[in-house]
Amino acid sequence: MQLLDKVALVTGGAKRLGREIALALAREGCDIVVHYRSSRTEADALAREIRTLGRQAWCVCGDFSNAYAPEVTMKTAWDLAGWIDILVNNASLYSHDTLASASVERMEELWRVNALAPILLARKMHALACESRILPAGYCGRVVNVLDRSIASASAENLPYWLAKKDLEAFTRAAALDLAPRFTVNAVAPGPVLPPEDSALAEPAGPVPLAVRSLPADVADAVLYLCRAVTVTGQILFVDGGQHLL
């Protein structure tokens, strides 16, 4: 699939990895809806940068800890842009909590942001596509979920976060069947490509079999591939230098 003139919604797109993905899609010819929760200044700056590339850009706010926000966000993005071809579920909430240390409220928040929100966004996108009468000929939706290479093995040190990402992994595979043939659903699972925003959570990247640490651009390249691919669905593409094999 050619990406020229496609419309992509990138959640958590204002900063860090989301920003890299949004710019990569824009450089390939996509118009971009930048979702943000609190980073309004960064989202507006990114939208201006995308417009300098000759593409359209819009910003939409949504707090995914609210169960109603994902579907409202998708409907707002759809109305702003006319339709959405590509959904990149990048917005994520990290926690270093163990099972013992996490409160019920914290566990629920992690699940809402990291698992439920991507599910509801994809469901709403599919429903809007089925209802629409103005979609381009040959429309085929793309959903790309951003996971974490830690899904490859059990993790006790951040169990509530890990469980939410495992839920999203399972959804990726199940939704690939449920939303076919009109949608593909895939995921990328990055290794540590950026240090945590909270310096207190900073930790070594750990051993990497390929001895090359992945960069945000590598993850963006993987997203681009999955957006173009017409015969790939239900796949998890690890971008971690082989760390998931250890």
N, C-alpha and C positions, 0 to 999 in steps of 0.2 A: 504494500500500500504506500502510495506517495503521500508525504505529509504536507505538501503545499496546500495552503488554504484550509487545513483542518483546524478545528477549535479544540483546545485542551484546557481542562480545569486541573490545576495543580494545587492540592491542598497543602497547607503549611509552606506555601511557595515564596513567602517574602524573604526568607533568609536561608543561609547554609545550604544544605543539599537540595531543598526545594527550589531555591533560587537558581542553582546550577542546572537543574532539570528544566525549569521554565525557560531559561535562556537558550539551552540546547534545542528545545522544541521550536522556539521562535526563530532561531537561526536556520532551521530546516523549513521554515515557511508557515508555521502554525500561528494562529491568533491565540492569545493566552488570557484565561481568567485566573487571577492570582487570589487564592484564598488566604486569609490570615485570621488570627484570633485577637492579638493585641498589638501586632507590629504594623500599625497603619502607616507610619512614616516610611518604613522599609518597603512596604507593598507599593506605595505610591511612587517611590523612587524606581523600583523595578519596572513598574508599568511605563514610566517615562522612558526608561532605557529600551524596553521592548519596542516602543513606538519609534525610536530612532533607527531600529532595524527594518522599519517599513511595515510592521505588523500592528494589528489592533491589540489593545490590552484593556482589561477591566479589573477592578478589585472588588472582592466580596468578603464580608466579615462573618464569622461564625464560630461560636464556642461549642466544640463537639462534646464537652462534658454534659451538655444539655441534649437529651435524646431527640428533641424535635429539631435541633439545628441542622443536622446533615441534609434532610430532605428540603428544608427551606433554602439552604445554601445551594443545592443543586438546581432547584427551581429558579432561584434568583440568577444564577450563572447562565442557565438555559435561556431565560428571558432577555438577559443583557446581550448575549452573543448570537441568539437565534437558534442555536442548538449546540450540543457538545459531542464531539467525536471521540475524544480521549479523556479519560479520568485517571489521574495519577494520585493514588492515595498515599501521600507522603507525610501528612500531619501525624505527629506521634508524641506521646508523653512517656518519658523515661523515669524509672524509679529504681533505686538501689535496695528497695525493701525486700526483706525475706518474708516467708509465710508468717513467721511469728511476729515480725515487727510491723507489718502492714495493717492499718485499720480497715474495717469493712468499707468505709467511705472511700479510702484510697484505692482499694482493689476495684471497687465499682467504677471509679473515675478512670483508672487505667484501662479497664475493659471497654468502657464507653468510647473513649478517644481512639484506642488502638485497634479495636475489633468491630464494635457496633457501628461506629460512624462510617468506616469504609463500606460495610455491608449495606447500610441504608442509602449511602450515596450511589452505589452501583444499582441498587434496586430501583431508586427513583429515576436514574438515568435511563435504565431499560424501559421503565413505564412511560416516560416522556417520549422516548423514541418510538414506542409502539403506538402512542396516541397521535404523534405529529403527522401533519399532512404536507409539510414543507421541507422535508429532509432531502439532501442531495441524492441523486440517483446512485445506487450501489452503496448506500450508507452501511457501514459496518463499525460498530462501536468497539473501543479498546479500553480495557480496564487493566491498569498496572498497579499492583500493591507493593509497597515498600516494606519488607520484612526485616529480618536481622539474621546474620549468619548463626547466631546462637540457637536458632530453631533446630539445628542439626543434632544437638545433644541436650541432655537435661541440664537445667541451670537452677540451682537453689539460692544463689546470692541475690537474684532479682526475680523471684518466682512469679509474682503477680504480673509483671511486665512480660515475662516469657510466656506465661499462659495466654495472655491476650494476643501475642504475636502468633502463637500456635493456633489459636482460633482463626486468625486471619489466613494462615497457611491452609487450614482445612477448607475455609470458604473459597479460597482461590481455586482449589481443585473441584469442589462441588459446583461452584457457580460456572466454571468452564463448561460443564455439561448442561446446567440449567438454563444458561443464557445463550447457548448455541442454537442456531447457526449465525445469529445476527451479531453476536458479540464474541470477542476473545477475552479471556481473563487469565492473566499471568502475574508473576511477581519477580522482583529482584530482592536478593538478600545480601546487603552489603556487610562487609567487615567494618572495622573502625576506620572511617575515612576522615573524620574530623574529631578534634577533642571535644568533650562535653562542654556545654555552655557554662555549667556550674563547675568551677575549677576544683571544688571539693570532691567531685566524682571522677576526676582525671585518673586514669590508670594506664599501664603499659598496654600496647596493642597485642602483646604476646607473640609467640613464634609464628612465622608465615612461611610455609613450604617453598613458595616461589621467591622468597626474600625480597619481595616488592610490595610495599604497602599500597593499597588501592587509593585512588584519588576520587573526589567528587565527579570529575569528568568521566571516569571509568563507569561509574554508576549511571550517569546520564546517558552514556553510549549504550548501555544495556537497555535502558528504558526506550531509547530510540529504536533499537532493534526489535523489541517486543511490540512497539507501536506499528512498525512496518510489516511484521510477519503476518502472513495470511493463513498459514497452516500450523501455527504454534498456539496451543492453548492448554491451560492447566499446568504450566511449567513454573518451576522455581529456579531462577538463574542466580547462582551465588557469585558475588563479585568481592572476593576476599583473599585472593592470593592462595587459596587452598586451605584456609584455616578451618573450614567446616569438616575437613577430612581428619583432623587430629582428634 
